[in-house]
């Protein structure tokens, strides 16, 4: 997962905000034999779901969205070849079929992938969904005016690097074949065992060519999912969805589609969102948020109220906050200095600065603590809970800094409890005990991002974070540690500027594996091996705590997104 617009996509764990007004019943889906059940404890059809968010659902066009697993709100309208498994926890980190009958069939070396569409797939107007529509949907994502999606297809598909989309090049992509209306074949430049994960992204949404309105398509994209767009105001600030009468549950094992109507409203202050969810008055009783966490103070208040505490969803997303080193900058060119900082770190104080143990879990591995990533426990420079300043001083003395060391730590001034002043100060205090004086350099968020992602300006010692485009070690390790992904004139994320032939070769070898469990074990082993180089100091993995309204039923939170899945929610 290469992250050009990095953070936006990451916090992709959070979809959009929505608020729903009064419920308007619509005709039910075709072939859906689910019956409304009167028992309040049982999910049933009907009503209006309200989603209250901070960030608008901008660019509501499948070509322009950067999502994983189909996204949250987008997944209600856009179906893809594959999708995430809509189950709680670890089981939800699996990729499963969506429009396709399976998760794809590779050739022997995983350079050709074939998918077959299910029978009976229809758009909101009742017309048939075909493989040609999926191909066209992908091709239009290459159009410069519809940019914003993931870059993988441009890199992976044969001959796609210079393609400018179907508006300029009518011939299309020869790397995608559609031998019949239900079959689609992809030809790749190199083996990619994780292609089924990529096929969850919204660029794999079918788009009927005759209904494509270019940059205006986001106003009314043609639905292949259980809901259709009836209103899109101010570029996703308010998005109203109602049932797609031609969606069939018989072809969709993942989306429950209980509510009749979904009203998405955004641009709300996070404190207001949490106040409204807490009060649960009127329509807010049937409201959720997909992008607003409880902060430390709010969580303390909620935890003391039994009724509110029962309405908090807890989730984990593949995400790591860490210290990054640039070994081209002294004194961080010396591994012993980097190791000393690792030993000196007080993770307990860092976790407290991030909001406490309920909102952050200490990390000693770069990969998140989840099976799908291949997490392999290791702690190469054990600092314990509160640091080992004596060991740090010993290493500094060996490195020629027996009288101490003064360094500068660059961080963001954004109050995000991740790369912010609170975290930087906790690190400063811990390192002081080891004889390391830390000067803090706080930058405004945009300046901070520009500085740390440019090889010409990258500091030697700074705070960073990374999250996965899908739950696997590949999109977590490759962008940060693959030497071929060092970008000298643009956004660079290989902060340690590591270009190790053996690491690069192992990344290629794992990418060839189509057995994702076997691949996960290899990613974990590679993480441990890279960790010995002390190019980063893992700090913590965030925990998401989000309130939902008192009338919300069927809360499902997977390890793929870490947040409530609105395709599963029912309202009382």
Residue, then its C-alpha position, 0 to 999 in steps of 0.5 A: x500500500x503506497x500512501x500518497x495521500x496517506x493519512x486520508x486513506x488510512x483513517x479510512x477505517x472511518x467511513x463517513x458521517x451520516x445522520x438520518x431523519x425520519x424513516x421512509x419505508x421503501x419496497x424491499x429487495x428482490x428475493x429477500x426472505x428476511x422478515x421483520x421481527x418484533x423482538x427488540x433484541x433481534x435485528x429486523x428490517x425497517x426504519x432510518x439509520x442516522x450516521x453522524x460524522x466529522x468528515x464528509x463523504x467526498x468524491x462519491x465516485x467509485x473511481x475516486x475513493x481510496x477504500x479497503x474492503x469496499x469502504x463503509x458508506x460506499x459499500x452500501x452502494x458499490x459492490x466489488x469483485x471481492x469484499x471483506x468478511x462482515x464478522x466481528x474481530x479476526x474473522x472479519x479480516x478475511x477477503x470473501x467473494x462479492x460480485x464474483x463467485x469466488x475470490x479469484x483463480x490465479x494461474x500457476x505464478x499468480x500473474x493472471x487472475x480470473x473471476x466469474x460474476x454471479x448470476x442474477x446481478x442487477x443495477x438499481x434500474x434492473x439492468x444486468x451487471x456484466x464483466x464489461x461494466x467491471x472492466x469499464x469501471x476500472x478503466x475510468x479510474x485511470x482518467x486524470x479527472x477521476x484520480x484519487x483511488x489506489x495506485x496499484x492497478x497502474x503498477x500491477x496491470x500489464x501496459x497500464x502505466x501510461x493509460x489515461x482512461x477511456x475518455x482519451x483512449x477508447x481502446x481500453x486496457x488490453x490487460x483486462x479481458x472479458x471473454x463473456x458477460x460473466x468472466x473477467x481476466x486480469x494480466x499482471x506485470x508480476x506475481x501478486x498473491x494478494x490480488x483478491x485483497x485489491x479487488x475489494x477496492x471501489x475501483x472494481x465497482x461495475x459502471x455502465x458506460x451508457x450511464x457514465x457522466x464523468x465528473x458528475x457521476x458522483x451525484x448519482x452513481x448507479x447502484x449495484x448494492x442494497x442502497x441507491x443515492x437519492x441526494x448528495x449535497x455539498x460534495x458528500x456533506x449530506x448523503x441520503x440513501x434509500x433501498x435499491x429495489x433490484x438488489x438481491x440478498x440471494x447474490x449478497x451474503x455480506x450486507x444485511x441492509x436492515x434500514x429502509x433509509x440512511x441519511x448521512x450528515x457530516x461536518x459536525x464537531x466531534x464533541x457534538x457528535x459524542x454528545x448527541x450519541x450520548x443523549x440519543x434523543x429523537x433520530x439520534x437514538x438510531x444514530x452511529x458514527x464511522x469516524x469519531x472516537x471517544x477522547x480520553x475525557x469523554x471515555x472516562x465519563x462514559x465508563x462511569x455510566x453503565x448504560x452508556x458504557x454498554x453502547x461503546x463499540x471497541x475496534x482494532x484497525x491495522x495501524x502502528x504509531x512509531x518513531x522513525x529514524x533517518x540513518x543518513x542523519x547523524x547521530x542516527x547513522x549509528x545503530x547503537x544510538x538508535x538501539x539506545x533510544x529504543x531501550x530508553x523508551x517508556x511505553x507506559x508514559x507514551x500510552x498514557x499520552x495517547x489517552x491511556x490503555x483503553x485507547x492505545x496498546x503498547x507495541x514492540x513490533x511494527x506489524x499490528x497485533x493481528x493474525x492476518x498481518x502475520x504478527x510475530x511477537x518480538x522485542x529486540x530491545x526490551x525496555x520493559x514498561x518504563x524503559x531501561x535507561x541504564x542499558x541505553x547509557x551503556x550503548x551510548x557510551x559504546x557509541x562515543x556519547x558517554x557524556x550524553x547526547x542532544x537530538x531534535x524530535x520532529x512532530x506535528x502540532x495537530x492534537x491527534x494523540x498520535x504524532x502530537x506534542x503529548x507523545x513527543x513530550x512523553x518521549x522527551x521525558x523518558x530519554x532524559x533519564x538516559x542522558x539524552x536531551x531531546x529538543x522538540x520541533x513542532x510543525x503545523x500538520x501540512x508542513x510536518x507531512x511535507x517535511x517527513x515525506x521528502x528525502x531532501x528534508x526528512x529529519x533524523x528523528x521524528x514521529x510517524x504512523x502507518x496503516x494498511x490498505x488491507x489486512x496483510x503484512x504486504x501493504x504494511x512492510x513494503x512501502x516502508x522497507x522496500x528499497x525500490x519504493x524509495x521516492x526521491x522526487x515525491x512523497x516517500x514513506x521508506x523513512x529509513x531509506x532501507x534498500x536491502x537486496x535480501x529484504x527486497x527479494x523476500x518481499x517478492x517471494x512472499x508476493x508470489x504466494x496465493x496461500x494467504x496464511x502461509x504469506x502471513x507467517x512469512x510477513x511476520x518473520x520478515x518484520x522481526x528480521x527488519x526490526x533488528x535493524x532498529x530503523x523504527x521504534x514501535x510505540x503503540x497501536x490505537x484502539x477505537x472506542x465509539x458510541x452508538x445510539x440506544x436503538x442501534x442493533x447488530x453491532x459488528x466490528x471487524x479487524x479489517x476496519x476497526x469500526x462499526x459496519x453499517x451494512x450490518x446495523x439494524x435500528x429498533 
